[in-house]
Amino acid sequence: MSKSALSQVGELQQGNPLQEVSNLPINGLKSAIRRLDLNNFRNYRSLRFELDDKPVVLTGNNGAGKTNIMEALSFLAPGRGLRHAALGDIAFIGNQTAADSWAVAVQLDSRNGLLKLGTGVEYLKSRDQRVRRVISVDGVVTKGHSQLTKHLSMVWLTPEMDRLFMEGSSGRRRFIDRIVFGFDPEHASRLSSYEQAVRARQRLLKENSSDNVWLSVLEETIASNGVALSAARKDVVTRLNAALSFRSEQTDVQFPGASLEVVGETDILLSTNPALAVEDRLRALMSSARQSDRVSGRTEHGPHRSDLVVINTDKNMPAEKCSTGEQKALLIAIVLAYAHLLTIDRQATPIILLDEVAAHLDEKRRSALAENIKNLGIQAWLTGTDESLFESFGGSAQYFKVADATVSLSGGGQNNIYLKGTGSDDGYTRIR
């Protein structure tokens, strides 16, 4: 990175949100997956293919396995992947043994050089065949999902998210939390601790437990982690709004302007009170609501009740009132702003997964999407049924056909693509 770029990063860390989205040179900051290995994952018994650092376009019929590849990559981020699947339900469809594990591994070009990241599950020896998530960095097993986020940031859009603004608030919270992960690797562990404490508290209330000491301990955990979660969401939304404003004013993005706000009881309290005071208030609210929460069967106070509100600023219209195409365009605008901001913050580009992204975009916006991805220097992964949907990328992308759990280079070429077998030193046979 040049001295001027470093200077900009330093300014970003000190405060003015509008400085976060200035034109930062990103040469040398690209994160790119150079090899992907799948083992026992969905419809892939084993697969390996090697790539360059350009955007990746995967095309093929529905059911061919395109989204399975995207899902595999999404497990290199905290959480349960883009399908939010149970870990034990992912192993190869044709497995004859229930205890078969699955694994995803990549070789990643990062700001620290070539890095090996891997994740998967192993089955614990127990009656109920419990599974455990395993994460490795350069062959060393590590603890905590945050270890992945320290090396790679990722965000995605899926067809299921086309209804993000029409359905329940839980999906919108997951969406903003995944963005927060990119800026704050510890957000995942705080969220996990918070959710575990909420479940434990509700379980005690359901059992009519009189253990007020343990309830107080759980409420302390909920309050401290909950305020931290709300504060992190608020900070990221502030920065995203600055990035969205900058991109709307300074670049021809061809996507609607957007404004975001996280709205909820805890968020309102944080806007006018110090964090410690909000923690005290949240603890007091939960303590007084034990009986009503016991009756309702849910914890009524805390940031798990918050919602993400998005406004189309071009029309001054809530996202839920916009057309399907406009909603998709709003999501893309947010993701592009996130990528721009994260590149500066982390000094490395994220990986963006865009599953069936062109479904509700007209030709003008498909072209704008390609231009934005090229300008940002991102290795985006995109899927679709027809390669013509991505013609705006021209030679700036790499194209692959997916059919029957087989990946091949579109139009021929020499990319190395392998299936598990015999014939090579590492057990893979080159098929392309």
C-alpha positions as a printed Julia matrix, in Angstrom:
432×3 Matrix{Float64}:
   0.0     0.0     0.0
   1.24    3.47   -0.82
   2.05    6.01    1.86
  -0.95    8.1     0.87
  -3.22    5.1     1.22
  -1.85    4.35    4.66
  -2.48    7.94    5.6
  -6.08    7.63    4.51
  -6.53    4.48    6.55
  -5.13    6.31    9.58
  -7.61    9.13    9.07
 -10.44    6.63    8.72
  -9.68    5.05   12.07
  -9.89    8.43   13.78
 -13.25    9.41   12.85
 -14.9    11.41   10.08
 -17.21    8.84    8.45
 -17.03   10.61    5.1
 -13.28   10.14    5.03
 -13.85    6.41    5.17
 -15.07    6.29    1.61
 -12.55    8.44   -0.21
 -10.88    7.03   -3.29
  -8.39    4.64   -1.74
  -5.99    2.85   -4.07
  -6.67   -0.87   -3.65
  -3.87   -2.34   -5.76
  -2.28   -5.06   -3.74
  -5.23   -5.24   -1.33
  -7.28   -7.85   -3.16
  -8.42  -10.99   -1.35
  -8.91  -13.77   -3.86
  -9.59  -17.49   -3.63
  -7.02  -19.27   -5.78
  -8.08  -22.85   -5.06
 -11.27  -24.38   -3.71
 -11.55  -27.93   -2.33
 -14.82  -29.6    -1.39
 -15.12  -32.98    0.27
 -18.46  -34.71    0.96
 -20.29  -31.41    0.6
 -23.9   -31.59   -0.66
 -23.81  -33.11   -4.16
 -20.0   -32.96   -4.4
 -18.18  -36.07   -3.29
 -14.88  -34.34   -3.98
 -14.01  -31.36   -6.12
 -11.05  -29.08   -6.59
 -10.64  -26.21   -8.97
  -8.05  -23.5    -9.32
  -8.75  -19.87  -10.16
  -7.2   -16.51  -10.84
  -8.15  -13.36   -8.96
 -10.92  -12.16  -11.3
 -14.66  -12.37  -10.53
 -16.05  -15.89  -10.87
 -19.2   -16.61  -12.9
 -20.87  -20.01  -12.4
 -23.67  -20.88  -14.82
 -25.84  -23.95  -15.23
 -29.34  -25.33  -14.88
 -31.25  -25.19  -11.63
 -30.17  -28.02   -9.34
 -26.76  -28.43  -10.98
 -24.84  -27.47   -7.81
 -24.04  -23.77   -8.28
 -25.56  -22.66   -4.98
 -23.86  -25.56   -3.19
 -20.5   -24.08   -4.16
 -21.61  -20.67   -2.89
 -22.83  -22.24    0.35
 -19.49  -24.0     0.8
 -17.68  -20.67    0.51
 -20.11  -19.04    2.95
 -18.91  -21.42    5.68
 -15.63  -19.5     5.61
 -17.55  -16.82    7.49
 -19.01  -17.06   11.01
 -22.38  -18.7    11.33
 -24.28  -21.43    9.52
 -23.77  -20.39    5.93
 -26.05  -18.75    3.41
 -28.76  -21.42    3.83
 -28.55  -21.27    7.65
 -28.33  -25.08    7.55
 -27.79  -27.49   10.4
 -24.2   -28.73   10.32
 -25.3   -32.35   10.31
 -27.47  -31.94    7.2
 -24.78  -30.96    4.73
 -22.76  -34.12    4.11
 -22.69  -35.67    0.62
 -26.17  -36.64   -0.49
 -25.11  -40.17   -1.46
 -23.43  -41.02    1.82
 -24.24  -44.45    3.18
 -23.04  -43.63    6.69
 -24.62  -40.92    8.79
 -21.32  -40.16   10.47
 -19.54  -38.96    7.34
 -17.98  -35.52    7.78
 -17.68  -32.69    5.28
 -14.97  -30.13    4.65
 -14.31  -26.93    2.7
 -10.82  -25.6     2.13
  -9.38  -22.71    0.14
  -6.05  -21.21   -0.73
  -6.5   -17.49   -0.26
  -4.45  -14.64   -1.63
  -4.5   -12.21    1.28
  -2.64   -9.14    2.47
  -0.45  -11.57    4.43
   0.36  -13.72    1.4
  -1.02  -17.11    0.42
  -3.09  -18.53    3.27
  -4.87  -21.86    3.75
  -8.3   -21.69    5.4
 -10.51  -24.66    6.11
 -13.67  -25.61    7.93
 -15.93  -28.62    8.3
 -17.46  -30.92   10.87
 -16.45  -33.98   12.73
 -18.81  -36.31   14.55
 -18.25  -36.77   18.24
 -18.38  -40.3    19.6
 -21.7   -40.18   21.37
 -25.11  -41.75   21.15
 -26.68  -38.78   19.5
 -23.92  -38.32   16.9
 -23.37  -34.68   17.78
 -21.27  -32.67   15.32
 -18.55  -30.15   16.04
 -17.44  -27.35   13.76
 -13.7   -27.41   13.05
 -11.75  -24.4    11.75
  -8.14  -24.41   10.6
  -5.72  -21.69    9.54
  -2.62  -22.87    7.67
  -3.25  -26.37    8.92
  -3.55  -25.4    12.59
  -6.92  -26.04   14.24
  -8.21  -22.9    15.97
 -11.09  -22.06   18.28
 -13.84  -19.6    17.47
 -15.45  -18.39   14.25
 -13.71  -15.05   14.69
 -10.46  -16.65   13.51
 -11.95  -16.86   10.02
 -13.02  -13.22   10.03
  -9.51  -12.09   10.95
  -8.33  -13.31    7.55
 -11.34  -13.08    5.24
 -14.47  -10.96    5.08
 -17.51  -12.18    3.23
 -21.06  -11.12    2.53
 -23.73  -12.6     0.29
 -27.06  -12.11   -1.4
 -29.35  -15.04   -2.19
 -32.75  -15.37   -3.89
 -34.29  -15.99   -0.45
 -33.15  -12.52    0.56
 -35.28  -10.99   -2.18
 -38.03  -10.95    0.45
 -35.76   -9.56    3.17
 -37.87   -6.43    3.53
 -41.2    -8.25    3.4
 -40.71  -10.94    6.02
 -39.7   -11.1     9.68
 -37.03   -9.01   11.37
 -34.73  -11.98   12.15
 -33.43  -12.12    8.57
 -32.68   -8.41    8.58
 -30.78   -8.73   11.86
 -28.72  -11.6    10.4
 -28.0    -9.44    7.35
 -26.64   -6.49    9.34
 -24.8    -8.81   11.77
 -22.93  -10.46    8.89
 -21.78   -7.0     7.82
 -20.71   -6.21   11.39
 -18.62   -9.42   11.42
 -16.43   -7.9     8.71
 -15.5    -4.95   10.9
 -15.54   -6.61   14.32
 -14.5   -10.3    14.41
 -15.55  -10.58   18.07
 -19.14   -9.68   17.21
 -19.82  -13.34   16.35
 -18.75  -14.63   19.77
 -20.71  -11.89   21.58
 -23.78  -12.72   19.52
 -23.4   -16.43   20.3
 -23.01  -15.75   24.04
 -26.0   -13.42   23.99
 -28.26  -15.93   22.22
 -27.2   -18.77   24.52
 -27.98  -16.65   27.59
 -31.41  -15.66   26.21
 -32.26  -19.33   25.59
 -31.01  -20.39   29.04
 -33.02  -17.63   30.76
 -36.17  -18.59   28.91
 -35.65  -22.25   29.74
 -35.38  -21.43   33.46
 -38.53  -19.31   33.3
 -40.4   -22.09   31.51
 -39.38  -24.52   34.27
 -40.7   -22.05   36.88
 -37.26  -21.95   38.43
 -36.85  -19.97   41.62
 -33.09  -19.64   41.11
 -33.05  -15.86   41.06
 -29.27  -15.74   41.43
 -28.72  -17.69   38.21
 -31.4   -15.64   36.45
 -29.55  -12.49   37.49
 -26.27  -13.89   36.14
 -27.9   -14.65   32.8
 -29.52  -11.21   32.66
 -26.15   -9.62   33.34
 -24.7   -11.55   30.39
 -27.63  -10.56   28.18
 -27.34   -6.9    29.16
 -23.57   -6.56   28.7
 -23.43   -8.46   25.41
 -26.69   -6.95   24.2
 -25.52   -3.37   24.59
 -22.25   -4.26   22.83
 -24.22   -5.81   19.95
 -26.44   -2.74   19.61
 -23.46   -0.39   19.73
 -21.63   -2.38   17.03
 -24.69   -2.39   14.76
 -25.16    1.35   15.29
 -21.52    2.09   14.44
 -21.6     0.01   11.26
 -24.9     1.54   10.12
 -23.44    5.04   10.61
 -20.45    4.14    8.49
 -22.57    2.42    5.84
 -24.79    5.49    5.54
 -21.71    7.64    4.98
 -20.46    5.22    2.33
 -23.84    5.08    0.61
 -24.06    8.86    0.56
 -20.56    9.17   -0.86
 -21.12    6.63   -3.59
 -24.44    8.18   -4.54
 -22.94   11.65   -4.82
 -19.52   10.84   -6.29
 -20.04    7.87   -8.59
 -22.49    6.78  -11.27
 -23.59    3.62   -9.48
 -27.02    3.22  -11.15
 -28.47    1.89   -7.91
 -30.94    3.68   -5.64
 -29.78    5.73   -2.69
 -30.3     4.02    0.65
 -30.38    4.98    4.31
 -30.24    2.44    7.15
 -31.29    2.52   10.8
 -31.46   -0.14   13.49
 -34.62    0.44   15.52
 -35.4    -1.11   18.87
 -35.71   -0.42   22.56
 -32.0    -0.92   23.28
 -31.03    1.16   20.26
 -33.23    4.07   21.35
 -31.76    3.96   24.85
 -28.21    3.98   23.44
 -28.91    7.07   21.37
 -29.38    9.2    24.52
 -27.61    7.32   27.34
 -24.12    5.99   28.16
 -23.6     2.27   27.54
 -23.29    1.38   31.24
 -26.56    3.14   32.01
 -28.27    1.2    29.23
 -26.9    -2.06   30.64
 -28.39   -1.18   34.03
 -31.71   -0.29   32.43
 -31.82   -3.52   30.4
 -31.09   -5.64   33.48
 -33.84   -3.88   35.41
 -36.34   -4.37   32.56
 -35.62   -8.1    32.32
 -35.79   -8.57   36.08
 -39.21   -6.93   36.27
 -40.46   -8.84   33.22
 -39.69  -12.37   34.44
 -43.31  -13.27   35.06
 -44.6   -11.79   31.8
 -41.75  -13.42   29.85
 -42.62  -16.74   31.51
 -46.2   -16.39   30.27
 -45.34  -15.16   26.77
 -42.56  -17.71   26.3
 -40.04  -15.17   25.04
 -37.67  -12.49   26.3
 -39.29   -9.18   25.37
 -36.34   -6.86   26.04
 -33.01   -6.79   24.24
 -31.48   -6.26   20.77
 -32.89   -9.59   19.51
 -36.11   -7.59   19.19
 -34.5    -4.85   17.06
 -35.12   -4.4    13.36
 -33.17   -2.98   10.42
 -35.1    -0.25    8.59
 -34.0     0.7     5.07
 -35.24    3.73    3.14
 -34.97    4.27   -0.61
 -33.75    7.87   -0.44
 -34.37    8.5    -4.15
 -38.11    8.08   -3.5
 -38.17    8.7     0.25
 -39.9     5.34    0.49
 -39.44    2.42    2.93
 -37.85   -0.58    1.26
 -40.89   -2.78    1.96
 -42.99   -0.45   -0.22
 -40.6    -0.65   -3.17
 -40.86   -3.04   -6.1
 -39.03   -6.37   -6.1
 -36.45   -5.01   -8.53
 -35.91   -1.9    -6.42
 -35.49   -4.01   -3.27
 -32.85   -6.11   -5.0
 -31.09   -2.94   -6.19
 -31.15   -1.52   -2.65
 -29.5    -4.68   -1.3
 -26.83   -4.51   -3.99
 -26.2    -0.84   -3.2
 -25.67   -1.72    0.47
 -23.34   -4.61   -0.36
 -21.25   -2.48   -2.71
 -20.97    0.28   -0.11
 -19.95   -2.32    2.45
 -17.24   -3.65    0.13
 -15.89   -0.15   -0.49
 -15.83    0.67    3.21
 -14.42   -2.68    4.29
 -11.56   -2.47    1.8
 -10.39    0.67    3.51
 -11.03   -0.53    7.05
  -9.41   -3.96    6.69
  -6.91   -3.0     3.98
  -8.23   -5.92    1.93
 -11.25   -6.52   -0.26
 -14.01   -8.87    0.88
 -15.32  -11.85   -1.05
 -18.9   -11.24   -2.21
 -21.27  -14.09   -3.09
 -24.14  -13.11   -5.4
 -26.41  -16.08   -6.0
 -28.8   -15.63   -8.95
 -28.12  -11.91   -8.65
 -29.31  -10.98  -12.14
 -32.83  -12.4   -11.68
 -34.52   -9.03  -11.04
 -32.05   -6.67  -12.69
 -32.55   -5.05  -16.07
 -29.7    -4.8   -18.57
 -28.69   -1.33  -17.37
 -28.29   -2.45  -13.76
 -26.54   -5.69  -14.74
 -24.02   -3.55  -16.59
 -23.71   -1.21  -13.6
 -23.14   -4.18  -11.28
 -20.3    -5.45  -13.44
 -18.73   -2.0   -13.66
 -18.9    -1.49   -9.89
 -17.34   -4.88   -9.15
 -14.54   -4.22  -11.63
 -13.9    -0.75  -10.2
 -13.81   -2.03   -6.63
 -11.35   -4.76   -7.58
 -13.36   -7.49   -5.85
 -13.37  -11.2    -6.5
 -17.14  -11.57   -6.55
 -18.74  -14.98   -7.14
 -21.9   -14.85   -9.22
 -24.34  -17.54  -10.36
 -27.02  -17.67  -13.01
 -28.68  -19.97  -15.49
 -27.37  -18.2   -18.59
 -23.9   -16.8   -19.25
 -25.4   -14.0   -21.35
 -26.63  -12.37  -18.12
 -22.99  -11.58  -17.31
 -21.77  -10.41  -20.7
 -21.01   -6.95  -19.23
 -18.01   -8.49  -17.44
 -16.44   -9.4   -20.77
 -12.89  -10.68  -20.28
 -12.66   -9.31  -16.74
 -14.29  -12.44  -15.26
 -13.62  -16.18  -15.34
 -16.52  -18.36  -16.47
 -17.39  -21.91  -15.41
 -20.17  -24.32  -16.32
 -21.73  -26.42  -13.55
 -23.6   -29.6   -14.43
 -24.27  -32.75  -12.4
 -21.74  -31.88   -9.68
 -19.05  -31.25  -12.29
 -17.36  -27.92  -12.95
 -15.78  -27.12  -16.29
 -14.21  -24.02  -17.8
 -16.7   -22.32  -20.06
 -15.58  -22.27  -23.67
 -12.57  -24.47  -23.06
  -9.28  -23.33  -21.62
  -6.62  -24.56  -19.26
  -7.9   -23.88  -15.75
  -7.1   -26.82  -13.52
 -10.27  -28.57  -12.4
 -10.11  -31.9   -10.63
 -12.37  -34.66   -9.36
 -11.38  -37.1    -6.64
  -9.94  -40.25   -8.05
  -6.58  -41.68   -8.92
  -3.91  -40.6   -11.26
  -2.17  -37.83   -9.39
   0.04  -37.62   -6.37
  -2.6   -36.09   -4.11
  -5.46  -38.34   -5.17
  -7.14  -35.95   -7.58
  -7.49  -36.44  -11.31
  -7.29  -33.4   -13.55
 -10.41  -33.22  -15.73
  -9.89  -29.83  -17.34
